[in-house]
Amino acid sequence: FQAFRARLVDTVDVVLDQLDRDPEWSFVLDGQTIVIEDYLAVRPAQTERLRRSIRSGRLAIGPWYVQPDSLLPGGETHVRNLLEGRRVGEQFGPVSSVAYTPDSFGHPAQFPQLFAGFGLDGFVYWRGNGDELDHLSPVYRWVAPNGSSVVACLLTNGYFSAAYLPDDVAAAAGRLHRLGDQMVNGGATRLLFMNGVDHALPDTNTAEVARALADETGWSVHRGRLEDFTLGAIASVDGSDTFTGELTGGRIANLLPGVWSTRTYLKLASRAAETALVGWAEPWAAFAAALGVPDERASLRLAWRALLANQAHDSIGGCSQDRVHRQMQPRFDEAIELADETTDRVLSRLAGLGRERAIPWSDAIDVAVFNPSPHPRTDVVRFPIDGHPQIVVAGDRADVHPLTMLSLVGSGVDVDGTPARIVADESPARYRLLADQAAWTAEWVAADVPAFGWRRYRLSAGEPSPDEQDHGRTIGTGGLSVTADDFGTLTVAARGGEYRGLLAVDDQGDRGDTYDFDPVPGDARLADVAITRRRHPTGIQELEVARTFDVPVALAPSRDERSEQSAECAVRVTARVAPGVERVDLDVVIENNARDHRLRLAFPTGASGVSARAATTFDVARRAPRVTDSRGWVQPAPRTFPHQGWVRNNGLTVVAPGLPEAEVDDDGTIYITALRAVGSLSRVDLRGRPQPAGPGLRTPEAQCRGTMAAQLALAFGSEPSREALNAELGLRAVPAGPNPIVPEGSSLMMLEGEGVVL
């Protein structure tokens, strides 16, 4: 970051000097306002000079806070990106009304609605078009599913078509003349030449080149801002020249879809931060503020700014140098820590613990269990405790399920003669039953917690009670059963049907780079399967399936086949069912010791030839099992697609937050990419993309060696968005006090009706 900021500072210094010298010249500061903060952190004395240039209208800023990837961040993250871009930019002057998003790897169908909501009337981009260009002009009206629209301006020759002009004015004008002729032949009537590129100093001869180009061609040539171009485009666009849908094609520009699965550890961390903010901290802080609890918006803005700084397209895409991505993790940690602390603080206040959140020293604790969903819930909840496993129990005044505790097999407690369980946990303990004891985490099933409301439970002392552990292969509760076979795959029987072969491992060699997958034949060999069943006194049951695979250690030197040497890679899946919860939760832990491969989890649904549905940005998209006919495209259409948390086919919803790449094949099998291990930022020898997409740097950390963990779920109802939300958010427990602000059992908000999502 610091090395690139030094180059940024040099560039902005030159830009300000040129703005002073040439009153007809203008500059687009890359469509984002974070660069203002980065520049002024080093050049604070230039604040007023920068402000004058922005207020003059000749230095265009925003509307984004950071130039994002369009398909990987969640929808609310895009909203906050534009909000923060406006907040920062308006301190200096007018913020651009053009959604300049030149290099993102495709765009969601709902962007026109998002842009319209922010008053943005133009969208300038490069990547994403497919064969709709057969009937579209380079300037057209892009329409969202709700009818909102924006004028889209396609940079047919890229966002740097006029960069690095020759010093010779005639040569520069001739180059632009030839480029313009190509654009006219492609259907353009208004030509937009972008004079600049990543990290480049501006050309100083543009005035002379513009005059020479006008003289040579007879064209009307202007140097100006993007708004100057889009204003004319809005007035001239043909009303019938419209398109509705997402932009995920590669007809005239590489889409680079491999970024959806590169460095999945970044995607998992980003999704965790989004969930902590959007699912917990913000709604409860808003409720609390309305009820008189101190306003938490300043803390939440800090968290959002840390998260947004990681949403730049090459950052969250995983296609930068290793050191760039190393610097991302502290920002994710900061965002999650701020969000979690804010959540615990406001929930404790709402539950009556008081400003100091003092917990009485006792052999019992009152606990408030909160539901972040807009409908009543029964689900599993966890609560960290200080204390010894033999003296902690749970009960409640409302006949709740017994308590269980995590991970110390064989320990337990009694609740009025009903056994419960407690286990060790390595996380820091916050809540105390007895002094100077180890940290533990309690787990139990909380029944009928109100929508955006809470219930009170009491943890108190009791006697240990064992749980059962054996090598059985089936667990079940209610209408749900899970069975493991000899190969470690699962069969799940639910009310919606039976699904076999779930969580099979699909492993392929990958000769690609951080931008693109390039398959190499050869699979992993299953070496060992160990199955453990645990049945807890609470009714919660677990089936742990630990598989070891012999995976080719890397590619062979030719890079056209996989090595004959192998490395052990472990895949451990713990399936969990709980009474009253119509869902199978899956904890997946992968130990990757191989290089140059892609590892996916398969979920056969038995629905051949049927389009699946998948969550996208503020939308649900249909995903056909057949790949798009992309003959003649710059980059062939991928079989994979991005999603925002879940994919559904034939009654089975696979919930996979933070693992945004999926595929549905002709047999109806859903594949979720768990990791993709590559060693180069960009290569020149890919079969589906012969040209480089970036510098040819080594990226050994993109091989993703070591342990990765993810939480997935299987759901079977008719409301996949609701079920996915329940699985991802869970319930949350905090200590409760005697004087709650929100009465126990009340609901602060509820949604009714199918298909309604908050």
C-alpha positions in Angstrom: 0.0 0.0 0.0 2.7 2.5 1.0 4.6 1.9 -2.2 1.6 2.5 -4.4 0.5 5.5 -2.3 3.9 7.1 -3.0 3.1 6.7 -6.8 -0.4 8.1 -6.2 1.1 11.2 -4.4 3.4 11.8 -7.4 0.5 11.5 -9.8 -1.8 13.8 -7.9 1.0 16.4 -7.6 1.4 16.4 -11.3 -2.4 16.5 -11.9 -2.8 19.6 -9.7 0.1 21.3 -11.4 -1.4 20.6 -14.8 -4.8 21.9 -13.7 -3.2 25.1 -12.7 -1.3 25.4 -16.1 -4.2 24.4 -18.4 -7.6 26.0 -17.6 -9.3 23.8 -20.3 -7.9 20.5 -18.9 -9.8 18.2 -16.5 -9.1 14.9 -14.8 -11.1 12.0 -13.4 -9.7 10.9 -10.1 -10.5 7.2 -10.8 -14.1 7.4 -9.7 -13.3 7.0 -6.0 -12.8 9.3 -3.1 -10.5 7.2 -0.9 -7.6 8.4 -3.0 -8.3 11.9 -1.6 -7.7 10.6 1.9 -4.7 8.6 0.9 -3.1 11.7 -0.9 -3.9 14.2 1.9 -2.4 11.8 4.6 0.9 12.6 2.9 0.2 16.1 1.5 -2.0 17.8 4.1 -0.8 21.2 3.0 -2.4 20.6 -0.4 -6.0 20.4 1.1 -7.2 23.8 0.0 -5.5 23.5 -3.4 -7.2 20.1 -4.0 -10.5 21.5 -2.8 -10.3 24.4 -5.3 -9.7 22.1 -8.2 -12.6 19.9 -7.2 -15.0 22.8 -6.7 -14.0 24.2 -10.1 -15.5 21.0 -11.6 -12.3 20.1 -13.4 -11.1 17.5 -11.0 -13.9 14.9 -10.9 -14.2 12.7 -7.8 -16.4 9.8 -6.8 -19.1 8.6 -6.7 -17.5 5.4 -5.1 -15.5 5.5 -2.0 -13.4 2.7 -3.5 -13.5 1.2 -7.0 -15.3 -2.0 -6.2 -15.7 -5.4 -7.6 -19.3 -5.4 -8.7 -20.2 -9.1 -8.1 -18.4 -10.1 -5.0 -19.5 -7.6 -2.3 -23.0 -7.8 -0.9 -25.7 -5.3 -2.1 -25.6 -3.4 1.2 -21.8 -3.0 0.8 -22.3 -1.3 -2.5 -24.8 1.0 -0.9 -22.3 1.9 1.8 -19.6 2.4 -0.7 -21.6 5.0 -2.5 -22.7 6.6 0.7 -19.2 6.9 2.0 -18.0 8.1 -1.3 -20.5 10.9 -1.1 -19.7 11.8 2.5 -16.0 12.1 1.8 -16.4 13.8 -1.5 -18.9 16.5 -0.5 -16.4 17.9 2.0 -14.4 19.0 -1.0 -16.9 19.8 -3.7 -19.4 18.2 -6.2 -19.4 14.4 -6.5 -19.6 12.9 -9.9 -23.0 11.7 -11.2 -21.4 9.1 -13.3 -21.0 5.5 -12.0 -17.5 5.1 -13.4 -16.7 1.4 -13.0 -14.3 0.6 -15.8 -12.4 -2.5 -14.7 -14.8 -4.6 -12.5 -15.2 -8.2 -13.6 -18.9 -8.1 -14.6 -21.9 -6.3 -13.1 -25.2 -7.4 -11.4 -28.6 -6.8 -13.0 -29.7 -4.5 -10.1 -27.0 -1.9 -10.6 -29.3 0.4 -12.5 -31.7 0.5 -9.6 -28.9 1.2 -7.2 -27.5 4.0 -9.3 -30.9 5.5 -9.8 -31.4 5.6 -6.1 -28.2 7.7 -5.7 -29.1 10.0 -8.6 -26.5 8.7 -10.9 -27.6 9.0 -14.5 -24.6 7.5 -16.3 -22.7 4.2 -16.1 -19.3 3.9 -17.8 -17.8 0.4 -18.0 -15.8 -2.0 -20.1 -16.2 -5.7 -19.1 -19.3 -7.8 -19.1 -21.2 -7.8 -22.4 -22.1 -10.9 -24.4 -24.1 -11.3 -27.6 -26.6 -8.6 -26.6 -24.2 -6.4 -28.4 -25.7 -7.7 -31.6 -28.6 -5.4 -31.0 -27.1 -2.7 -28.7 -25.3 0.4 -29.5 -22.2 1.3 -27.4 -24.5 3.8 -25.6 -27.8 2.3 -24.5 -30.3 2.3 -21.6 -29.6 -0.4 -19.0 -32.9 -1.3 -17.2 -33.1 -3.0 -13.8 -35.8 -5.6 -13.0 -37.9 -3.0 -11.3 -37.8 -0.7 -14.3 -35.2 1.8 -13.0 -32.6 2.6 -15.6 -29.3 4.3 -16.3 -27.6 5.2 -19.5 -24.7 2.8 -20.0 -21.6 3.8 -22.0 -19.5 0.9 -23.1 -15.8 1.6 -23.5 -15.5 -0.7 -26.5 -11.7 -0.3 -26.7 -11.0 -0.4 -23.0 -10.6 2.3 -20.3 -7.2 3.2 -21.5 -7.7 3.5 -25.3 -6.0 6.9 -25.5 -3.3 6.4 -22.9 0.4 7.0 -23.4 -0.1 9.3 -26.4 3.1 9.8 -28.5 4.9 13.1 -28.0 4.6 13.7 -31.7 1.2 15.5 -32.0 0.6 14.3 -35.6 1.3 10.7 -34.6 -1.0 11.0 -31.6 -3.8 12.4 -33.7 -3.4 9.7 -36.3 -3.6 7.0 -33.7 -6.9 8.5 -32.3 -8.2 8.8 -35.9 -7.7 5.1 -36.5 -9.3 4.3 -33.2 -12.3 6.5 -33.8 -12.9 4.9 -37.2 -13.0 1.5 -35.5 -15.5 2.8 -33.0 -17.7 4.3 -35.7 -17.7 1.0 -37.6 -18.8 -0.6 -34.4 -21.9 1.6 -34.3 -20.7 4.5 -32.2 -21.9 8.0 -33.0 -20.3 9.7 -30.0 -16.7 8.7 -29.3 -15.2 8.6 -25.8 -11.3 8.4 -25.7 -9.9 7.7 -22.2 -6.5 9.4 -21.9 -5.0 7.6 -18.9 -4.4 4.2 -17.3 -3.5 2.7 -13.9 -0.8 4.6 -12.0 0.2 6.6 -15.1 1.2 10.3 -15.1 -1.1 12.4 -17.4 0.0 13.3 -20.9 0.8 17.0 -21.3 0.0 17.5 -25.0 -3.7 16.7 -25.1 -4.7 20.3 -26.2 -2.5 20.1 -29.2 -3.6 16.6 -30.0 -7.3 17.5 -29.8 -6.8 20.4 -32.2 -4.9 18.2 -34.6 -7.5 15.5 -34.5 -10.3 18.0 -35.2 -8.3 19.4 -38.2 -7.5 16.0 -39.6 -11.0 14.5 -39.3 -13.5 17.4 -39.2 -14.9 15.9 -36.0 -15.9 18.1 -33.1 -13.3 17.2 -30.4 -13.6 18.3 -26.8 -11.5 17.6 -23.7 -13.9 17.2 -20.8 -15.3 15.2 -18.0 -17.3 12.0 -18.1 -20.4 14.1 -17.2 -19.9 16.1 -20.4 -20.0 12.9 -22.4 -22.9 11.2 -20.6 -25.1 14.4 -20.7 -25.0 14.2 -24.5 -25.5 10.4 -24.4 -28.6 10.7 -22.3 -30.1 13.2 -24.8 -29.3 11.0 -27.8 -29.9 7.4 -26.7 -32.6 5.6 -28.6 -35.6 4.7 -26.5 -35.7 1.2 -28.0 -32.0 0.6 -27.3 -32.4 -1.1 -24.0 -31.0 -4.1 -22.1 -32.2 -5.9 -18.9 -30.0 -8.4 -17.1 -26.6 -8.9 -15.6 -23.4 -8.2 -17.5 -21.2 -11.3 -17.2 -20.1 -11.9 -20.8 -16.7 -11.8 -22.4 -17.4 -10.9 -26.0 -15.2 -7.9 -26.4 -13.2 -7.9 -23.1 -12.0 -10.6 -20.7 -14.4 -11.2 -17.9 -11.8 -12.9 -15.7 -14.2 -15.1 -13.7 -11.5 -16.9 -11.8 -11.5 -14.0 -9.3 -14.7 -15.5 -7.9 -12.7 -18.3 -6.3 -9.1 -16.9 -6.0 -8.0 -16.7 -2.3 -11.3 -17.8 -0.8 -10.0 -17.0 2.6 -10.5 -13.3 1.7 -14.1 -13.9 0.5 -14.9 -15.8 3.8 -13.5 -12.9 5.9 -15.3 -10.3 3.9 -18.6 -12.1 4.2 -18.1 -12.5 7.9 -17.6 -8.8 8.3 -20.6 -8.0 6.1 -22.8 -10.4 8.2 -21.5 -8.9 11.5 -22.5 -5.4 10.3 -25.6 -5.9 8.2 -27.1 -8.9 10.0 -26.3 -7.9 13.6 -24.7 -4.6 14.5 -26.6 -2.1 12.4 -30.2 -3.2 12.9 -29.8 -3.7 16.6 -27.9 -0.4 17.0 -30.7 1.3 15.1 -33.4 -0.3 17.4 -31.3 0.6 20.4 -30.9 4.3 19.4 -34.6 4.6 18.8 -35.1 3.3 22.4 -32.7 5.8 24.0 -29.4 3.8 23.9 -26.4 5.9 22.9 -25.9 6.3 19.1 -23.3 3.8 17.7 -23.1 5.3 14.2 -19.5 6.6 14.6 -18.2 3.1 15.5 -20.2 1.5 12.7 -18.8 4.0 10.2 -15.3 3.1 11.3 -16.1 -0.6 10.7 -17.6 0.1 7.3 -14.6 2.1 6.2 -12.3 -0.7 7.2 -14.4 -3.2 5.2 -14.8 -0.9 2.2 -11.1 -0.4 1.9 -10.9 -4.1 1.1 -13.6 -4.1 -1.6 -11.4 -2.7 -4.4 -11.8 -5.0 -7.3 -8.3 -6.3 -7.4 -8.2 -6.6 -3.6 -11.4 -8.7 -2.9 -10.8 -10.4 -6.3 -7.6 -11.8 -4.9 -5.6 -10.8 -8.0 -2.9 -8.6 -6.5 0.5 -9.2 -5.0 0.7 -11.3 -1.9 1.7 -8.4 0.2 -1.4 -6.5 -0.8 -3.6 -9.3 0.5 -1.6 -9.7 3.6 -2.5 -6.1 4.5 -6.2 -6.9 4.1 -6.7 -9.2 7.0 -6.2 -6.6 9.7 -8.9 -4.5 8.1 -11.3 -7.4 8.1 -10.4 -8.0 11.8 -11.0 -4.4 12.6 -14.4 -4.4 10.9 -15.5 -7.6 12.6 -14.3 -6.6 16.0 -16.0 -3.2 15.9 -19.2 -4.8 14.7 -19.2 -7.6 17.3 -18.4 -5.3 20.2 -21.1 -2.9 19.1 -23.6 -5.7 18.8 -22.8 -7.1 22.3 -22.9 -3.6 23.8 -26.4 -2.7 22.4 -27.9 -6.1 23.0 -26.7 -6.1 26.7 -28.2 -2.7 27.2 -31.5 -3.7 25.6 -31.6 -6.8 27.9 -31.2 -4.6 31.0 -27.5 -5.1 31.9 -26.8 -1.3 32.1 -24.2 1.0 30.8 -21.3 -0.7 32.7 -22.5 -4.2 31.7 -21.6 -5.5 35.2 -22.4 -9.2 35.6 -23.2 -10.3 39.3 -20.8 -12.9 40.8 -23.0 -15.9 41.2 -23.4 -19.6 40.4 -26.1 -18.6 37.9 -26.3 -16.2 35.0 -29.4 -14.8 33.2 -28.9 -14.9 29.5 -30.8 -13.1 26.8 -31.1 -14.8 23.4 -31.7 -12.5 20.5 -33.2 -13.3 17.1 -32.0 -11.0 14.2 -34.6 -12.3 11.8 -38.0 -10.7 10.9 -39.8 -13.9 11.9 -39.9 -16.1 15.0 -37.2 -18.7 15.2 -36.2 -21.9 16.9 -32.4 -22.4 16.5 -29.1 -23.3 18.1 -27.4 -20.6 20.2 -24.0 -20.4 21.8 -22.7 -18.5 24.8 -19.1 -18.2 26.1 -18.7 -18.9 29.9 -15.9 -18.9 32.4 -16.3 -21.9 34.7 -15.8 -25.6 35.1 -17.8 -28.0 33.0 -19.1 -30.0 36.0 -20.9 -27.0 37.6 -22.6 -25.3 34.7 -26.1 -26.2 33.6 -29.0 -24.5 31.8 -32.6 -24.3 32.4 -35.3 -21.7 31.7 -38.6 -20.6 33.0 -40.3 -21.6 29.7 -39.4 -25.3 29.4 -36.5 -24.8 27.0 -34.4 -27.5 25.4 -31.5 -28.6 27.7 -28.1 -27.0 27.3 -25.3 -28.5 25.4 -21.7 -27.4 25.3 -19.1 -27.6 22.5 -16.3 -30.0 21.8 -15.2 -31.7 25.0 -16.6 -35.1 24.3 -18.1 -36.9 27.3 -18.6 -34.0 29.7 -22.0 -32.8 30.7 -24.4 -31.5 33.3 -27.9 -32.1 34.6 -30.9 -29.8 34.3 -33.6 -30.9 36.8 -32.7 -34.5 36.1 -32.4 -33.9 32.3 -28.9 -34.3 31.0 -27.1 -31.6 29.2 -23.6 -31.1 28.0 -20.6 -28.7 28.2 -17.4 -28.6 26.3 -14.1 -26.7 26.1 -13.6 -23.7 23.8 -10.4 -21.8 23.0 -12.0 -18.5 22.5 -11.6 -15.7 25.1 -14.1 -16.0 27.9 -16.2 -12.9 28.6 -18.8 -14.1 31.0 -18.0 -15.6 34.4 -19.7 -18.1 36.7 -16.7 -18.7 38.9 -13.3 -17.0 39.1 -10.1 -18.3 37.7 -11.6 -21.1 35.6 -11.1 -22.2 32.0 -13.2 -20.9 29.1 -16.2 -22.8 27.9 -18.9 -22.3 25.4 -22.5 -23.4 26.0 -24.7 -24.5 23.2 -28.4 -25.2 23.3 -31.6 -25.0 21.3 -33.6 -21.8 22.0 -37.3 -22.3 21.1 -39.7 -19.7 19.6 -37.5 -16.6 19.9 -39.6 -13.7 18.7 -38.9 -11.8 15.5 -36.3 -9.1 16.2 -36.9 -9.9 19.9 -35.4 -12.0 22.7 -36.0 -14.6 25.4 -34.5 -15.0 28.8 -32.7 -18.2 30.0 -30.8 -19.1 33.2 -27.5 -20.9 33.4 -27.0 -22.5 36.8 -25.1 -25.2 38.7 -25.7 -29.0 38.3 -24.2 -32.4 37.9 -22.4 -33.8 34.8 -24.2 -36.0 32.4 -22.4 -37.9 29.5 -23.2 -37.7 25.9 -23.0 -40.6 23.4 -20.2 -41.1 20.9 -19.9 -44.1 18.5 -19.2 -44.9 14.9 -22.8 -45.0 13.8 -23.5 -43.5 10.4 -27.0 -41.9 10.8 -28.3 -39.0 12.7 -31.8 -37.5 12.5 -34.4 -35.4 14.1 -38.0 -34.7 13.1 -38.4 -35.3 9.4 -34.7 -35.0 8.7 -32.0 -37.7 8.6 -28.3 -37.7 7.5 -26.4 -40.9 6.6 -22.7 -41.2 5.7 -21.6 -43.9 3.2 -18.3 -45.7 2.8 -16.9 -42.9 0.6 -17.7 -40.2 3.1 -20.6 -38.7 1.1 -23.9 -38.0 2.7 -27.5 -39.0 2.0 -30.0 -36.5 3.4 -33.7 -37.4 3.6 -36.0 -34.4 4.1 -39.6 -33.7 3.6 -38.8 -32.4 0.2 -37.1 -35.6 -0.9 -33.9 -37.6 -0.7 -30.5 -36.4 -1.9 -27.5 -38.8 -2.3 -23.8 -38.3 -2.7 -23.7 -34.9 -1.0 -20.3 -33.4 -0.3 -18.4 -35.5 -2.7 -15.0 -33.9 -3.4 -14.2 -32.7 -7.0 -10.5 -31.9 -7.4 -9.0 -30.8 -10.7 -5.6 -29.5 -11.6 -5.4 -25.8 -12.4 -2.7 -24.3 -14.7 -4.4 -20.9 -14.5 -3.6 -17.7 -12.5 -5.4 -15.5 -10.1 -7.7 -14.2 -12.8 -8.7 -17.5 -14.5 -9.1 -21.2 -14.0 -7.5 -23.5 -16.6 -8.2 -27.1 -16.0 -5.7 -30.0 -16.1 -7.0 -33.6 -16.0 -6.4 -35.8 -13.0 -8.4 -36.3 -9.8 -7.6 -36.9 -6.2 -7.7 -40.4 -4.7 -9.6 -41.1 -1.5 -7.2 -42.6 1.0 -9.1 -42.9 4.2 -12.6 -42.2 5.8 -13.3 -42.0 9.5 -16.9 -41.5 10.7 -17.8 -40.4 14.3 -21.4 -39.9 15.6 -22.1 -37.8 18.6 -25.6 -37.6 20.2 -25.9 -35.0 22.9 -28.5 -35.1 25.7 -30.1 -31.9 24.3 -31.2 -33.7 21.1 -28.5 -32.0 19.0 -26.7 -34.7 16.9 -23.4 -34.5 14.9 -21.9 -36.7 12.3 -18.3 -36.1 11.7 -16.8 -37.4 8.4 -13.0 -37.1 8.1 -11.6 -37.9 4.7 -8.0 -38.0 3.6 -7.2 -37.6 -0.1 -4.0 -38.2 -2.0 -3.8 -35.1 -4.2 -1.2 -34.5 -6.9 1.3 -32.2 -5.1 1.5 -29.7 -8.0 1.5 -29.6 -11.8 4.2 -31.5 -13.7 6.9 -29.3 -15.2 5.1 -29.3 -18.6 2.0 -27.7 -16.8 -0.2 -29.9 -19.0 -0.6 -32.7 -16.5 -0.5 -33.2 -12.8 2.5 -34.5 -10.8 2.8 -38.2 -10.1 3.9 -37.2 -6.5 1.0 -36.7 -4.1 0.3 -34.8 -0.9 -2.3 -35.6 1.8 -5.2 -33.2 1.9 -7.8 -33.6 4.6 -11.5 -32.7 4.3 -13.5 -32.9 7.5 -17.2 -32.3 7.4 -19.3 -32.1 10.6 -23.0 -32.4 9.8 -25.3 -31.2 12.6 -29.1 -31.4 13.2 -31.1 -30.0 16.1 -34.7 -30.5 17.3 -37.1 -28.1 15.8 -34.6 -26.9 13.1 -35.4 -28.0 9.6 -31.8 -27.6 8.4 -28.5 -29.5 8.3 -25.6 -27.3 9.4 -22.2 -28.2 7.9 -18.8 -27.3 9.4 -16.2 -27.8 6.7 -12.5 -27.8 7.4 -9.9 -28.4 4.7 -6.2 -28.9 5.1 -4.6 -28.1 1.8 -1.1 -29.3 1.2 -1.1 -29.3 -2.6 -0.6 -26.7 -5.2 -2.1 -25.9 -8.6 -5.6 -27.3 -8.1 -9.3 -26.4 -7.6 -11.2 -28.3 -4.9 -15.0 -28.2 -5.0 -17.8 -29.7 -2.9 -20.6 -31.4 -5.0 -24.3 -31.5 -4.1 -26.3 -33.7 -6.5 -29.9 -32.8 -6.7 -31.2 -35.2 -9.3 -32.7 -32.5 -11.5 -31.1 -32.9 -14.9 -31.5 -30.1 -17.4 -33.2 -27.7 -14.9 -32.1 -24.2 -14.3 -31.1 -23.5 -10.7 -31.7 -20.3 -8.8 -29.0 -18.3 -7.0 -28.9 -15.3 -4.7 -27.4 -12.2 -6.4 -27.1 -8.5 -5.6 -30.7 -7.6 -4.4 -32.0 -10.3 -6.7 -32.4 -14.0 -7.5 -31.1 -15.2 -10.8 -31.7 -18.3 -12.8 -28.6 -20.3 -13.6 -28.9 -22.6 -16.6 -26.9 -25.9 -16.6 -25.8 -25.2 -20.2 -22.9 -23.0 -20.9 -23.5 -20.0 -23.2 -22.5 -20.3 -26.8 -19.5 -17.9 -26.8 -17.9 -18.7 -30.2 -16.0 -15.6 -31.3 -15.8 -14.0 -27.9 -12.5 -12.7 -26.5 -12.9 -15.0 -23.6 -15.2 -18.1 -23.6 -18.2 -18.0 -21.2 -17.5 -19.8 -17.9 -19.5 -22.7 -16.6 -19.2 -21.1 -13.2 -21.2 -18.2 -11.8 -21.1 -15.9 -8.8 -23.7 -16.0 -6.0 -24.5 -14.1 -2.9 -24.9 -16.8 -0.3 -27.1 -19.6 -1.7 -27.9 -21.8 -4.7 -31.1 -23.9 -5.0 -32.1 -26.7 -7.3 -34.8 -29.3 -7.1 -35.9 -28.4 -3.5 -32.3 -28.4 -2.1 -30.8 -25.0 -1.0 -27.0 -25.1 -0.5 -26.1 -22.2 1.8 -22.5 -21.2 1.2 -21.8 -17.6 2.5 -18.3 -16.5 1.6 -17.7 -19.1 -1.1 -19.1 -17.2 -4.0 -18.3 -19.4 -7.0 -20.7 -22.1 -8.0 -21.7 -24.3 -11.0 -24.7 -26.4 -11.9 -24.0 -29.2 -14.4 -26.4 -31.0 -16.8 -27.2 -33.6 -14.1 -28.4 -30.9 -11.7 -25.4 -31.2 -9.4 -24.5 -28.0 -7.6 -20.7 -27.4 -7.1 -19.4 -25.0 -4.6 -15.7 -24.0 -5.0 -14.0 -24.3 -1.6 -10.5 -23.2 -2.8 -8.5 -22.6 -5.9 -4.7 -22.8 -5.6 -2.6 -21.0 -8.1 0.9 -19.5 -8.1 0.9 -16.7 -10.5 -0.8 -13.3 -10.6 -1.1 -13.5 -14.4 0.2 -15.9 -17.1 0.5 -15.7 -20.9 -0.1 -19.4 -21.6 -3.7 -20.0 -20.6 -5.8 -21.9 -23.2 -9.0 -19.8 -22.7 -7.2 -16.5 -22.4 -4.0 -16.2 -24.3 -3.2 -12.6 -23.3 -2.0 -11.6 -19.9 -4.5 -9.9 -17.5 -1.9 -8.3 -15.3 1.8 -8.5 -14.4 3.5 -11.9 -14.4 4.3 -11.9 -10.7 4.6 -15.0 -8.5 2.0 -15.3 -5.9 2.9 -18.3 -3.7 0.3 -17.3 -1.0 -2.5 -17.7 -3.6 -1.8 -21.4 -3.4 -3.9 -21.2 -0.2 -1.9 -23.9 1.7 -2.9 -24.7 5.2 -6.2 -24.8 6.9 -9.4 -23.2 5.7 -12.8 -23.4 7.5 -16.3 -22.6 6.2 -19.8 -22.9 7.5 -22.4 -24.2 5.0 -25.9 -25.5 5.4 -28.6 -27.5 3.6 -32.1 -26.3 3.7 -35.3 -27.7 2.1 -38.1 -25.3 2.5 -39.7 -23.0 -0.1 -38.1 -19.8 1.1 -34.4 -20.1 0.3 -33.5 -16.5 1.2 -35.1 -16.8 4.6 -33.6 -20.2 5.3 -30.1 -18.9 4.2 -30.5 -15.9 6.5 -31.3 -18.1 9.4 -28.4 -20.4 8.8 -25.9 -17.5 8.4 -27.0 -15.3 11.2 -28.0 -17.9 13.9 -29.0 -16.5 17.3 -26.9 -14.6 19.7 -26.7 -14.7 23.5 -25.6 -12.0 26.0 -25.9 -11.6 29.7 -29.3 -10.2 30.8 -30.0 -7.7 33.6 -33.0 -7.0 35.8 -34.4 -4.0 33.9 -34.6 -4.7 30.2 -35.4 -1.8 27.8 -37.2 -4.2 25.5 -39.6 -6.5 27.3 -38.9 -10.2 27.1 -40.9 -11.9 24.4 -41.7 -8.8 22.5 -41.0 -8.3 18.8 -39.6 -5.0 17.5 -40.4 -5.8 13.9 -41.9 -8.6 11.9 -42.4 -9.4 8.2 -45.4 -11.4 7.0 -46.0 -13.1 3.7 -43.9 -15.4 1.5 -41.2 -13.9 -0.7 -40.7 -10.9 1.5 -37.0 -10.3 2.4 -35.6 -7.6 4.7 
